[in-house]
Amino acid sequence: MSKQSDFFLYQNNRYNGEFKPENLVFNSNLQEFTQKVSYICSLETAGKLTPEESYKQIKALWKGLKRSKKMLGIGADSDDEPQDPGEYAE
């Protein structure tokens, strides 16, 4: 049985998009990405991580999310894919 704190720390919102197994998996990966980015931002704000380390960690998470999107074939037929946000920061 899960602890009540797990529901607070690891929120999982209901998926309302088009039901396909790959969409559900990607949505789960996206929610995990946003949760981790939120933690990194909080740690950087509190002075526990440097801005450089925060950027590196978020960039690594972004690459992982991008890789999962590609492996799942999400948007594979779309030519208007948004640019990598890391391209602007370097």
VMD Tcl script that draws the C-alpha trace (Angstrom):
set ca {
  {0.00 0.00 0.00}
  {1.31 3.44 -0.95}
  {1.99 6.08 1.62}
  {-0.07 9.24 1.41}
  {3.11 11.26 0.80}
  {3.67 9.29 -2.42}
  {0.49 10.79 -3.86}
  {1.80 14.28 -3.12}
  {5.37 13.70 -4.32}
  {4.62 11.60 -7.41}
  {1.45 13.02 -8.86}
  {0.16 11.27 -11.95}
  {-2.49 13.14 -13.88}
  {-5.16 11.33 -15.84}
  {-4.41 11.04 -19.57}
  {-7.16 12.45 -21.80}
  {-5.45 12.35 -25.20}
  {-5.82 9.88 -28.03}
  {-5.55 6.39 -26.54}
  {-2.56 4.54 -27.96}
  {-0.06 2.59 -25.87}
  {2.84 4.72 -27.14}
  {0.97 7.92 -26.22}
  {0.42 6.66 -22.68}
  {4.08 5.73 -22.29}
  {5.22 9.09 -23.66}
  {2.80 10.93 -21.38}
  {4.22 9.07 -18.40}
  {7.76 9.98 -19.51}
  {6.70 13.61 -19.97}
  {5.21 13.77 -16.47}
  {8.39 12.28 -15.02}
  {10.45 14.85 -16.97}
  {8.42 17.77 -15.62}
  {8.62 16.46 -12.06}
  {12.41 16.12 -12.24}
  {12.82 19.56 -13.83}
  {10.75 21.00 -11.01}
  {13.03 19.37 -8.41}
  {16.15 20.64 -10.19}
  {14.73 24.17 -10.34}
  {13.92 24.07 -6.65}
  {17.41 22.84 -5.78}
  {18.98 25.58 -7.90}
  {16.76 28.23 -6.33}
  {17.79 27.01 -2.87}
  {21.47 27.20 -3.82}
  {22.00 23.45 -3.68}
  {22.86 23.25 -7.39}
  {24.72 25.74 -9.54}
  {22.96 27.16 -12.59}
  {25.50 25.32 -14.78}
  {24.80 21.96 -13.11}
  {21.05 22.58 -13.27}
  {21.30 23.32 -16.98}
  {23.35 20.17 -17.61}
  {20.89 17.99 -15.73}
  {17.86 19.46 -17.47}
  {19.56 19.14 -20.86}
  {20.28 15.46 -20.15}
  {16.64 14.92 -19.15}
  {15.51 16.69 -22.34}
  {17.69 14.43 -24.47}
  {16.21 11.39 -22.74}
  {12.67 12.62 -23.37}
  {13.50 13.36 -26.99}
  {15.01 9.86 -27.36}
  {11.88 8.24 -25.90}
  {9.70 10.25 -28.30}
  {11.75 9.01 -31.23}
  {11.78 5.38 -30.03}
  {8.00 5.43 -29.54}
  {7.44 6.96 -32.99}
  {5.49 9.92 -31.63}
  {5.11 12.58 -34.33}
  {7.33 10.66 -36.73}
  {5.32 11.88 -39.73}
  {5.52 15.55 -38.68}
  {8.01 17.85 -40.42}
  {7.27 20.84 -38.19}
  {9.02 19.51 -35.09}
  {9.91 22.22 -32.55}
  {13.57 23.06 -32.09}
  {15.59 21.80 -29.13}
  {15.40 24.51 -26.43}
  {19.05 23.86 -25.62}
  {20.05 25.25 -28.99}
  {19.27 28.78 -27.83}
  {21.21 28.61 -24.56}
  {24.59 27.70 -25.98}
}
mol new
graphics top color blue
foreach p $ca { graphics top sphere $p radius 0.5 }
foreach p [lrange $ca 0 end-1] q [lrange $ca 1 end] { graphics top cylinder $p $q radius 0.2 }
display resetview
